[in-house]
């Protein structure tokens, strides 16, 4: 059968790659075409467009790049029509994917959505479009099943979180070799995860780096995003004694003592690696003013949202400053506080449903097509 997958971000590339592997196990003759990244390409299939050409952050940035986005949507429709898949599988990335679903469903394409749009955070009225345009929804957060089925009477499948699989299946890191390869000494590591998009890296990284000199007993390491090269990060370093690794975030987290992490999927990844973290977010003034008026959630990090309590500290907008980062990072290094966080992380992993999300989703997709 023919499968067309659309992922528009680094996290979608990761989950899409594992889904492709699982689809091939269920359907060895699978013909797969996709929008995604390097990981999906390595899993097999035909890459149509890379997510680095699609990622725009915030309301203002989307408006500035609206012509490019509309051109991509038009191109995607034409490419789907030429490929004529048995099913289109949308992976998160709702602003783009819901537009494609609205076009595809009336034309008779089967539309499956893996990793739900976060309509529980904002734009809850998108449930109308989901009812109309999405045949099957596979959710990865435990509270999403109740949200859809109890609140909106829309049946979904909770498949568990694919990050658990991705982390479980990875090859263990040789810490000695890793430190040697990246010129790291024996001091404990504090990881800096400033995000994957240029806009968010520009907002976050300088503030993260501003506390480096206050923690001489630790070494700071920037986790470079796969879509960005080292030269982009150089402008923020300003002769600071900071290390850099590219596309090795999981290896880095596996040996880190603490982390400063930009809000997003990385907050959950950091928690699953059992690394105490401070969650950071700062957007443009316009984007933030719009967001705070339409998003009513108590928390911005997935860790706190899933557990419905403040497991990790969130520093948002004006709170993301050198003084607060220094204070909160110091707390992460306190043994008693660390133990409390690690205990909560264990409960978090249990709530996420265990192993097998990609396999469960692939089985459901193939069974539906048959």
N, C-alpha and C positions, 0 to 999 in steps of 0.2 A: 504494500500500500504506500501511498504518497503522503508525506507529512510536511507541512510548512510551519516553521516555528519563528516567532518574532520576540526577540529580547533586545532591550535598548540600553542596558547598563551592565557594569561589571558583575554585579550580583546575579543578574539574569543570565549572563554568559556562563557563570559557574553552575547554576541550577539547570540551565538548558543543556550543558554538556553531559551532566549526569542523567538527565532525562533521555537524551539521545542514546546513550549507552544502554539504558534500560529498554528503550523501544526496540533496539536492535536485538536484544535478547528475546523479546516477545515476538518480534517480526524480523527474522533474519534477512528478508528480502526488502526491507524498508528503504524507500527512496526519500531522502531527507534534504530539504532546502531550507535555508534559515537566514535571519538577520541576527547577528550576535557578535562573537569575538573569537579570540585565539583558542580558548578552551573548547568551544563548540566545534570549531574547525578541526581541532585535534581529535575530537570524538567521531568525526566522519560526517560527510555530507557536503553540500555546496553552500559556501558563504556568499550571500548576496550583497550585504552592506555591513560594515563594522560599526559597533556601537559608539566608537569614539567620534563618529560623524553625526551622532544623533543626540548626545547628552547635553541638554540645556537645563540649568538650575534656576529655579525661582520664577515668579510671575513676570518680573521685568525682563529677565533674560529670554524667556519664551517669546514675549512680544517683540523683542529686538530681532529674533531669528525666525519670525513667523513665516516668511517667504520660503526659507529653507525647509522648514517643517512641512509646509503644504506641498512642496515639490517632492519630498520624500514619501508622503502619503500617496500622492498620485502615482509615483513610480512603483510603490509597493503593490497597489491595486493591479497595475498592468502586469507585474511579475507574477502575482498569484494567478491571474487569469491565464497567462501563458503556461504556467506549471500545472494548473488545475488539480490541486491536491484533494485527497480524500478527507482531510481534516486540517484545519488551521489551529495551531496551538499558541495561544497568547501567554507570554510570561511576564507578569507584572506590567510596568511601563504603560499605565492606563490612558494617558492623554493621547497617545498614538494608537494604541491597540484597540481602544473602544471605537475609534473612528473607523478602523478597518473592519471591526466586527459588525458595525452598523451597515456598512456597505456589503459585506460578504454574506450575511445570513439570508437576506431576501433573494440572493442569487443561488441559494441552495447549498452553499458550503456548510459543512459541519464546523461548529465553533466551540472549542474547548479552551478554558482559561485556567492556567496553572499559576498559582500565587495571586490571590485576589487583589484587585485594586483596594486601597485602604479607605473604602467608603465609610467605614466606621469612624474615621478621623475627620473627614470633611467630604462634602459633595455626597451626602447620603442619598440624595435624590437620584444618584446614578443607578440605584437599584432598578428603576424603571427601564433604563437602557439595558442593564444586565438581563433582566427578565426577557426582554424582547430579542436581544442579539446574541446571548450566550447559551449554548445548549447544555454544557456541563461545566461546573465550577469545582476546582480542587483547591481547598484552603489549607494553609500550613500553620495557622495559629489557633490554639484551642478555643479562644473566645469567639472566633469568627463563625464557627458552626452555629452556636446559639444566636449570634447576631443575624445570620441569614435565615435560619429555620424558625426560630421562635419569634423574632421581631418582624420578619418580612415574609415568612411562609414560602421561602425559596429553598428547595433542597440542594445541599452541597455535600461533597465528600471531604472529610478531614483526613489528610494522608500523613500528617506529621511534618516536621520541619526538615527540609533537605540538607540544611547545614550540618545536622548530626551525622548524616551519611558522609558528607564531604570531608568532615574532620576525622571521622572514624576510619575512612578508607585510605587516607593519605599515608605515604611512607614516613616512618619516624625520622626526625632530623638528627644528624650527627652533630651535636652541639660543638664539639671540639673543632671539627672540620669547618663548620659554619663560621665560628668566631675567627678562625685563622684566615678563611677566604675573604672575610670582610674587615680584616684588621681590627678586630675587637679584642679588648683585654679581658681580664677575669672579673671585672666589676659587674654588679647586677645591671640588667638592661631595663630602661624605660622606653617603651615603644611609642612612637608618634604616628598616628594614623590620621592624616589631614584630609582624607577623602580621595575621590578618583577624578573629579572634574576640576578644571583649572579655576573656575570661579570660586569653589569652596576652598581649594587649597590656598588661594590668595587671601581669603578671609581668615582662615584658621591657623596656618602654619607659623606666621610671625609671632602670634600670641603664644602658641605652644613653645616656641623656641626661646621666648623671653625669660623662661625660668631655668634654663640650662645651667647657668652659673651658680644657681642656688643649691645645686645637688651634685657636689663634686665627687661624692662617693659612688655615683651612678654614671652610666654612659647612655646617652640618648641616641636612638636609631630611628630614622625616618623610614617608614614603609612606603616606597614609591609605587604609584599605581601603574598597572601594565600599559595604560594608554598614554602615559607621560614619560618623557625622557629626563635624564639627570639635569640637563642644561636648564630646564624650566625651574627646577628646585634651587639651583645655584643662587639665584637672585635673593633668596631668603636667608641664606646661611651666614653671610657677613662675618666670615672668619671664625665662626663659632666652632667649638670642638664637637661636632655632631657627625655621626656616621649615616650612611645611606645604603639601603638595599632595594633593589627593584624587583617587583613581582615575586616577592618571597615573604608575604605577610604571614602566612601560616607558620613557616619556619621560625620567623621572628617571634610571633606570639607564643610559640611552644616553649620558649626559653626566657620570656620576659617576666619581670617582677611586678610591673605596673604599666599602665598605658593611658595616654590622652587620645581620645577617639572622637572623630567627627560623627555626629548623629547620622544613623543609617544602619544598614545591615551589619556593618563592622562592629557596632556595639554588641550585637548578639554573638558574633563570631568571637570577640574578645572574651565574653562571658563563658562561652562553651570551652575555651581554652583555659578557663579558670584563672584569668588575669584580672585583678582589681583595676577598675578604670574610672576616669572622669569623662563624662560625655560632654562634648563641645558643639555649639552651634552659633553661627553668626551669619545672617544673610544681609542682602542689601536693605537699606532703610525702607524702601517701597515694598519689597517682598515681605519683610517682617511685619510691617503695619497691616498689610492685607491678610497675612496668615493669622495673626493673633486675633483678628476679628471674625474669622470663619472657622477656626479650629478650636474645639472646646475640650480637647483631651487634657487630662491631668499631667501627662508626661509626654516627652518626645522620643525617649529611647524605647526600643522594643523590650529590653530587659525589664524596665519598670512597668510597661504596659501589660506584658504577659502576666507578671506577678501581682499587678495592681497595688504596688507599694514602692517607695523610693529605695530600691536596693543600691543603685549607683547615683552619684551626684550628677545633676545636669546643670551646666553653665550656659545660659542662653543669652544671646545678644549683649547687652551692657554688662551682664554678670561675667561674661567671658573676658576677663582682664588679667593682667599679670598677678596682681595681689590674690585674687580668688583661686587662680590656677595653682599658685604656689601653696596656698593653704590646703586646698583639697588634695593635691598630690602628696603633701606631707602626711595627711591622714591615711592615705592608702598604704603608707609604709609602716604604720603603727600595727604591731602584731595582733592586738585584740580586734581592731577594726577589720583587718584583713580576714581573720577567721570568720567573722560574722558575714562578710561578703561571700566568701567561698562556700559557706553553708547554704546561703541563699541561692548560689549558682547551682548547687546540686538539685535543689527543689525545682529550679527553672528547667533543667534538662529533663527531669521526670515529666513535667507538665507539657513538654513539647512532643511527647508521644513516641520517643525511641527511634530505632533505625527503620529504614525501608521506605522513605517517602517517594523517592524516584521510582522504585520498583512498583509500589502500590499504584502510583499514578499511571505508569506505562501499561500495567495490566488493565486498569479501568478504561483507558483510552482504546486499546486494541480490542477489548471485549465489546465496547460500545460500537466500534466500527464493524465487527463481525456480526 
